[in-house]
Amino acid sequence: MWGVENGSDEIRRIVNNSSIDIHQDNPADELNYLGDVSVPNTKWYGYPTCYTIWKPSDFTDKAFAVGDQFVLAPNETFSDETCKTKSEPARLAFQAHSAPLDAKFDPAFENLFIAFHGSWNRAPTTGYKVVAVPFTQADDGSYKPTAPLNSTTGYVDIWSNAKATSCGATSCFRPVGIAFDAFERMYITSDATAEGELWILGKV
């Protein structure tokens, strides 16, 4: 089982009583592997303490990479290093505020399609599209994203608004749910403010 996760909004990094606004591009939204559904899962995925980094250069107190985990206010009790030992990291990071709401594999498990609902407090806006995460099968039969966790190009747009950077709640479609029919056509719901829509994408 795989699941997508929305990051937090309007966060700040506090180190030595100094507060730095990092909310524009952090924390990343996430793709998490939740394991075999027939086996109890006792892993902790960080919420609400450990966050995932999308833009490392926003952090001025130490060096990070995309996909690393961090805490808002590191201290002697709980620090960034604590996340490494206690929290299960994401398998792939997404642009902050993309707001992934649904994810569906294609029949061959070669791609995971994800609905990015879109941001509400980022300028310029981001999301408002459906993306595909390429997957690969390992020798043991398990599947994983082709791209490593520290990649910012581990997914590709397959359907998006023409001017997503200027989208708003009433001016663009906002993907929510994804479903496939027997002919592999993709059905996408959208809940832009004041209206609901159903879109159908077919293979050419």
Secondary structure, DSSP 8 states (H G I E B T S, - for coil): -EEEE---SS-EEEETTEEEE-TTT-S-EEEEE---TTS-------TTT-EE-S-GGG--SS---TT-EE-SS--SSS-HHHHHHHS---SEEE-TT--EEEEEE-TTSSEEEEEE---SS-SS----EEEEEEEEE-TTS-EEESS-TT-S-S-EEEEE-TTGGG--TTTS--EEEEEE-TT--EEEEE--TT--EEEEE---
